[in-house]
């Protein structure tokens, strides 16, 4: 059994907690769980879900970032600072929750589930 009692990727993790969020990503059939800033995560998640297309072929991570930056609050991401890491964290978490789908293309593309 892994961190926070998780043994299966299908286990539910509370998405909203006071001040911090738990993020999960699937690594080799195990869940990796970490705490991070709730406001920044939710802002990135909302922006990411708003820019992803609903059907394949989707868009690349670079195209995502280009469309995300104007949507992010400047008080949390001044000038887009640290948005790349947060984008990847939200992307992996949404993939683990099966809300977005990664297409195995070169380069990788993503769209809503």
Beta strands, then each sheet from edge to edge (+ up, - down):
strand 1: 20-27
strand 2: 30-37
strand 3: 59-60
strand 4: 100-103
strand 5: 109-112
sheet 1: 1+ 2-
sheet 2: 3+ 5- 4+
end
